[in-house]
Amino acid sequence: MLDAKTLANNPLGDRTERRIALFSPEGTKVKQELPMVIYLPGWGSSSENFLGGSGGDFAELVERLAKAGLPLRIAVVDGRSRYGGSQFLNSTATGRYADYVADEIAQRLQADYPAPAGRRWIAGHSSGGYGALRLAMDRPDVFSAVVALSPDSDFEVTHKPLVQQPSVQQLSAAEVAAAMAPHADYRMPGNGLAGLVLGLCANYTPTSEPGRFEWLYDAQNRWQPEVWKRWIAADPLTLVRENEKAFQPKQAVYLDGAELDEFGANIGARKIHEVLQSRPAPVTFYESPGHHADRLAERFERGLRWLFAQQPKP
């Protein structure tokens, strides 16, 4: 259990005590140095989904890699907010979730379960894949490699069809305001997609006023292109295209997308790969069989094995 100082006094009043699910090979000593992978789950999921028997796939993955001579630890974190997720960003509308992962969790794990220099990696799926890409770009001093499985990217493909659904467009100004209300008074809309888009806005378009964000529609439910531009500015594909130094030369980048991804996340991952191919960072892309969330442990393992192959011997 970690009582996160970085999340203290967060604008939503979300709890600061969060559990970390840690997977280590059997027989490993606490202070034994092993590569550490911090894994960021998708929207609405957290470490709680991996604790106990529900983490069996990751426990088996860690043992399988250890037997193959590739021992490591995997730590799964809880980055949920009132809206369901945080995108693992620092936002005045939700809290300092990037600092929570890159500083507080990374430091706590390093103190208790040390990783060799250059062997702390970040990974995630979907929203977690987005967070993993952003944290790897923004904090290369903390994370030397990234595995991004079906990451949120290329928002014109993955997000725009969602945010223009009637259930989102027809939210009233009162409903949007109710979602942003203080902890004791807030109300989320009954429609899950609308709640998701509210949460994404909270992370992509926060204002200077704590807990507040710009909505994609005005009071007459008209599309706000300037707000959408802020979403595009937060898109990993945009960031990679506009910044030639988005990843460090030796920072390995593993990108994955399912061939039948119902959100089209494979398209953005492939485009990021195409951009990075002409740059120094080691990069690869794998289009896995199945849908967005299919075969995650198998896909994750493939990415981890690739990372091991890129690393110099300690």
Helices and strands as residue ranges (DSSP letters): E 2-3, G 5-7, E 17-18, E 21-23, E 36-40, G 47-49, G 52-55, H 56-67, E 73-76, E 90-91, E 95-96, H 97-99, I 100-105, H 106-112, E 120-125, H 127-138, E 145-149, H 155-158, H 160-163, H 166-169, H 173-179, H 192-204, H 225-233, H 236-242, E 252-258, H 265-276, E 283-288, H 296-310
